[in-house]
Amino acid sequence: MDVQETILPGVLIIKPKVFCDNRGEFLETFQEKKYKDIGIKYNFVQDNLSVSSKGTLRGLHFQVKKPQGKLVSCSYGNVFDVAVDIDIKSKTFGKYVGVELSAENHMQLFIPPGYAHGFCVLSETADVHYKSTDYYDPIDEGGLIWNDPTVAIEWPITMPSLSSKDASLPTLTELTAK
């Protein structure tokens, strides 16, 4: 497995080893010991699958009091996946990491607890799978607007399809003013 550190502390880009032959491909998408060996020492308690159409943007989401770490991959199609540092005390506050995840490149993005997360769909459809380190709680939900000018994410789409909730999320400035 190939592991690449990013500018955000703890956020990792992971490329699992893929075994190919005339029958197709095989890879381990998670093996607790191997992931602990690369520094991911969290217990995953929930798996999620998001199936979305081209142009959909989901996020940027986080849990306020019970933050979730996430191990994100795309098993069908391709997406641009993003983690944003929302910790006001962090040296990388307001910075982001974005990476294309796809069924072809098999890459994963590990996002430790305390970051906002979102993705946009680049293919006709995409299946995004993510393991979480804590249970989802709708009462504990928080979010950051996708096009916050302070964060300035370079999304590969300009007119995303958003939920009404995601379209009305606050900016980083509004979040930190609370």
Salt bridges, closest charged atoms under 4 A:
ASP21 OD2 - ARG23 NH2 2.47
GLU25 OE1 - HIS106 NE2 2.84
GLU28 OE1 - LYS34 NZ 3.01
GLU32 OE2 - LYS36 NZ 3.96
ASP37 OD2 - LYS33 NZ 3.03
ASP47 OD2 - HIS129 NE2 3.18
ASP47 OD1 - LYS131 NZ 3.11
ASP81 OD1 - HIS117 NE2 2.91
GLU124 OE2 - LYS54 NZ 3.86
ASP137 OD2 - LYS66 NZ 3.18
GLU141 OE2 - LYS165 NZ 3.05
ASP166 OD1 - HIS61 NE2 2.65
